[in-house]
Amino acid sequence: MGAQALVSLRSASAPKQTLAQFDLITDSEGPVDSIRLMPRRCWFLLAYLSLSIPLASHGACVDLSGPVDVPRHLTVAAEYASSKFVVLGRPTRTKNISSPDDPAGFDWTIYEVKVLAVYKGRPPRSVKLVSPNTTSRFPMVEGKDYLLFIEQSSEPEFAGKEPLPADFVDNCGNSGLASERSTAIRVTQSLKGRK
């Protein structure tokens, strides 16, 4: 039969109340068979959270237009065709926009981006892009170069009474740090001039 050791941790304020128990079950013939560190309910909760959190973080990249939710992964050519502008750009200024309802937090980030190279369209030398503070955000770091597939919102957005830029980047697409998008840049260069 195996030997069993039971260790109880007790609170200093309530010495008779057990906060956690650790059962260590050993086998006389060899190594530990099992270690139970928390009640079964905690394991169930931990397993549930570990499965649900990663799925929730990918919820923004789903096509909801059909009868079934389908993961959405745009090809470079498809995103190029649907974009207003495709550029290599460098963020030079970042501005977080607070909501009147939550002045301590922010709802939007506006990036001012210097255009370094143009692959599609005729953008100005500097474009303003809006990014919501939601799962669909497209965060950028000032001074880094990005391949940007820029789309334009059909509905005007406002932060209080302040109008927001209409241009944005789809975080589910092929935009990203130029240093990590060499293949997409090559494909984009080959598409240059197409509508």
GIWOCOR-V506933 format. One line per field, one symbol per residue. phi: phi as a letter, one per 30 degrees, with the letter a starting at -180 (. if undefined). psi: psi as a letter, one per 40 degrees, with the letter a starting at -180 (. if undefined). burial: I if it has 9 or more other ideal C-beta (glycine too) atoms within 8 Angstrom, else O. Layout:
# GIWOCOR-V506933
phi: ???
psi: ???
burial: ???
This chain:
# GIWOCOR-V506933
phi: .ddbcbccccdddbddcddabbcccccdcldddabccaeeeddddddddddddddddcddcbdcdcdbdbecbddddddedcddbbbcbbdcabbdcdcedbddcbcbbcccbddcbccaibdddbccccbddbdcdbdbceiccbdbcccbddcdcbcicddceddacddcccdleedcbddddddddddejdc
psi: iiihhhhhhiiddgdehhdiihhhhiheeaihdihheiidddddddddddddddddeedefhhedaehhhihhhiddddddeidihihihheihhhhiiddgedaidihhhhhhhdihdhagiidhihiihigaeeigiihheihihhhhihiehiiigbehiiieiihheeaeiahdeefdddddddddehei.
burial: OOOOOOOOIIOOOOOOOOOOOIIIIIIOOOOOOOOOOOOOOOIOOOOOOOOOOOOOOIOIIIOOOOOOOOOOOIOIOOIIOOIOIIIIIIIIOIOOIIIOOOOOOIIIIIIIIIIOOIIIIOIOOIIIIIIOIOOIIIOIOIOIIIIIIIIOIOOOIOIOOOOIOIIIIIIIIIIIIIOOIOOIIOIIOOIOOOO
